[in-house]
Amino acid sequence: MEVRTDVRAPVLELLQQWAANAMPVASRSLAGGRGGIAVFDLAPSLAVVLRPGRRGGWVGRFNRGLYLGFEPRPFSELAVAEIIRARGVPTVEVLGAAVNWRAPGCYQGAVISREVPQAVNLWQYLNSIGASERVRICAVAAQVTRRLHDAGAIHPDLNLQNYLVRRGAAGVEVMIIDCDGVRLRPAFDRDRQAALARLLRSVHRLDSSSRIVTGECIEALRAIGVADGT
């Protein structure tokens, strides 16, 4: 198990409970993820999300939680999230990670992050606002993605549900979430174009009729495909 030192005691205890299959009752649940999101109030100022690793796609039909490898992905996610946050990329705080080895090279994993209150994913947010605001928020999401690329990181699965949006006193904040698999290396033009293509596939899957994500929104998102200053 790996836990940030500033929240070590409460986060470590929750991870140990997860590892022992003795989880406490969640304080509340949120929609999203693969199977929902459990939120735990560990202290008056510390609400966290525990996210067990769950497989998606066709693999997830047969194997929901087992991963192969000797370099567990949860630990990589914790490290990468800290690095890109330090480089100025808006993302959630990952506080801890744990792995249960089921056999040599076969494990289950979990990650704990700080809850972002009153935040929803980008697809949910776009459904809740008017057309002109949607274009503006898509432009902000594109800008945040370019910051990720310019910081030397590549997200393997950008889609409308891997952005988190929160409206606060200072305006609307857009964050990139789910750093599992994020690679730390320079983003070339082909990487930026591939990220844009993945995001547009998710747009088509969720909104094939372009009822919410209109052509103007798509044009705003296309800024992902170029580097800042070009």
C-alpha positions in Angstrom: 0.0 0.0 0.0 1.1 3.5 -0.7 -0.5 6.6 0.9 0.3 10.3 1.0 1.9 11.2 4.3 -0.5 14.1 5.1 -3.5 11.8 5.2 -1.8 8.5 6.0 -3.8 7.3 9.0 -7.4 7.5 7.8 -6.7 6.6 4.2 -4.4 3.6 5.2 -7.2 2.3 7.4 -9.7 2.4 4.6 -7.4 0.7 2.2 -6.7 -2.0 4.8 -10.4 -2.6 5.1 -10.7 -2.9 1.4 -7.9 -5.4 1.3 -9.5 -7.5 4.0 -12.9 -7.3 2.2 -14.4 -5.6 5.3 -15.4 -2.3 3.8 -17.5 0.0 6.0 -20.8 1.4 4.8 -20.2 4.3 2.4 -21.3 7.7 3.5 -23.0 8.1 0.1 -22.8 6.9 -3.4 -22.4 8.8 -6.7 -23.3 7.8 -10.2 -20.4 7.1 -12.6 -17.5 4.8 -13.0 -18.0 1.1 -13.7 -20.5 0.2 -11.0 -20.9 3.5 -9.1 -18.6 5.5 -6.8 -18.5 5.1 -3.1 -17.7 8.2 -1.0 -16.4 8.0 2.6 -16.2 10.8 5.1 -13.0 10.0 6.9 -12.7 13.3 8.8 -14.6 16.6 8.9 -12.4 18.0 6.1 -11.6 14.7 4.4 -14.1 13.1 2.1 -12.7 10.5 -0.3 -13.7 8.3 -3.2 -12.6 4.7 -3.2 -12.3 3.3 -6.8 -11.6 -0.4 -7.2 -10.0 -1.4 -10.5 -12.7 -2.6 -12.8 -12.1 -3.8 -16.4 -14.1 -2.3 -19.2 -14.8 -3.3 -22.8 -15.1 -6.9 -23.9 -12.6 -8.0 -21.2 -14.9 -6.7 -18.5 -17.6 -9.1 -19.6 -15.5 -12.0 -18.3 -13.1 -10.4 -15.9 -14.2 -7.4 -13.8 -11.3 -6.8 -11.4 -8.2 -8.9 -12.1 -5.1 -7.4 -13.7 -1.8 -9.0 -14.9 1.6 -7.6 -14.4 4.3 -7.0 -11.8 4.1 -3.2 -11.9 0.7 -2.5 -10.4 -1.3 0.2 -12.2 -2.7 1.8 -8.9 0.8 2.7 -7.7 1.6 4.2 -11.1 -1.6 6.2 -11.1 -0.8 7.6 -7.7 2.7 8.7 -8.8 1.6 10.1 -12.2 -1.3 12.1 -10.7 1.1 13.8 -8.2 3.5 14.6 -11.1 1.0 16.2 -13.4 -0.6 18.1 -10.6 2.8 19.5 -9.8 3.1 20.5 -13.5 -0.1 22.5 -13.3 -2.6 20.1 -14.8 -6.0 20.3 -13.1 -6.8 16.8 -11.8 -8.1 15.2 -8.7 -5.8 14.5 -5.7 -5.0 10.8 -5.6 -4.3 10.1 -1.9 -3.5 6.4 -1.8 -3.4 3.0 -3.6 -3.4 -0.6 -2.7 -3.0 -4.0 -4.4 -4.2 -7.5 -3.4 -2.0 -10.1 -5.1 -4.1 -13.2 -6.0 -1.2 -15.0 -7.6 2.2 -14.1 -8.9 1.6 -11.3 -11.5 -2.1 -11.3 -10.9 -3.7 -8.7 -8.7 -6.7 -6.6 -7.8 -6.2 -2.9 -7.1 -7.9 0.2 -5.6 -7.2 3.9 -5.6 -8.4 6.5 -3.2 -8.8 10.2 -4.2 -10.1 13.3 -2.6 -13.8 13.9 -3.4 -14.5 17.0 -5.5 -17.8 18.3 -4.0 -20.6 19.3 -6.4 -18.7 18.1 -9.4 -20.1 16.0 -12.3 -18.5 14.6 -15.4 -18.4 16.7 -18.6 -21.2 14.8 -20.3 -23.6 15.3 -17.3 -22.6 19.0 -17.2 -23.2 19.6 -20.9 -26.7 18.1 -20.4 -27.5 20.7 -17.7 -26.6 23.9 -19.5 -27.6 26.0 -22.6 -26.1 25.8 -26.0 -23.8 28.8 -25.8 -22.4 27.7 -22.5 -21.7 24.3 -23.9 -19.4 25.7 -26.5 -17.5 27.7 -23.9 -17.1 24.6 -21.6 -15.9 22.5 -24.5 -13.3 25.2 -25.2 -12.2 25.0 -21.6 -11.9 21.2 -21.7 -9.8 21.5 -24.9 -7.5 24.0 -23.2 -7.1 21.7 -20.1 -6.2 18.8 -22.4 -3.6 20.9 -24.2 -2.1 21.8 -20.8 -1.9 18.0 -20.1 -0.1 17.5 -23.4 2.2 20.5 -23.0 3.1 19.2 -19.5 4.5 16.0 -21.1 1.7 13.6 -20.5 -0.7 11.5 -22.6 -4.1 10.2 -21.4 -5.0 6.8 -23.0 -8.7 7.2 -22.7 -10.0 10.7 -23.0 -13.8 10.7 -23.2 -16.6 13.0 -22.0 -16.8 11.1 -18.7 -13.1 11.4 -17.9 -13.4 15.2 -17.3 -14.9 16.5 -14.1 -16.6 19.9 -14.0 -17.4 22.0 -10.9 -18.9 25.5 -10.7 -17.5 27.6 -7.9 -17.1 31.2 -6.8 -14.3 31.7 -9.3 -16.2 30.2 -12.2 -16.3 26.8 -13.8 -13.4 24.5 -13.3 -12.6 21.5 -15.6 -10.3 18.7 -14.5 -9.0 15.6 -16.2 -9.6 12.5 -14.1 -8.7 8.8 -14.1 -4.9 8.9 -14.6 -4.7 5.1 -14.9 -2.4 4.5 -17.8 -1.3 8.1 -18.3 2.1 8.1 -19.9 4.8 10.7 -19.1 6.5 11.6 -22.3 6.4 14.5 -24.8 3.1 14.7 -26.7 3.7 14.8 -30.5 1.2 16.0 -33.1 0.1 12.4 -33.7 -0.6 12.0 -29.9 -2.7 15.1 -29.9 -4.7 14.0 -32.9 -5.2 10.6 -31.4 -6.5 12.1 -28.2 -8.9 14.2 -30.2 -10.1 11.2 -32.2 -10.8 9.2 -29.0 -12.8 12.1 -27.5 -14.8 12.5 -30.7 -15.6 8.8 -30.7 -17.0 9.1 -27.2 -19.0 12.2 -28.3 -20.6 10.1 -31.1 -21.3 7.2 -28.8 -23.0 9.3 -26.2 -24.7 11.9 -28.6 -24.9 10.4 -32.0 -27.7 12.8 -33.0 -25.5 15.9 -32.0 -28.4 17.1 -29.8 -26.1 18.2 -27.0 -22.6 18.3 -28.5 -23.3 20.5 -31.6 -21.0 21.3 -34.4 -19.8 24.4 -32.7 -18.9 22.3 -29.6 -16.9 19.9 -31.9 -15.0 22.9 -33.4 -14.1 24.0 -29.9 -12.9 20.5 -29.0 -10.7 20.4 -32.1 -8.2 22.7 -30.4 -7.0 19.6 -28.6 -5.3 18.6 -31.8 -2.8 21.4 -31.8 -0.1 22.6 -29.3 -0.5 25.9 -27.4 0.9 28.8 -29.4 0.3 27.1 -32.8 
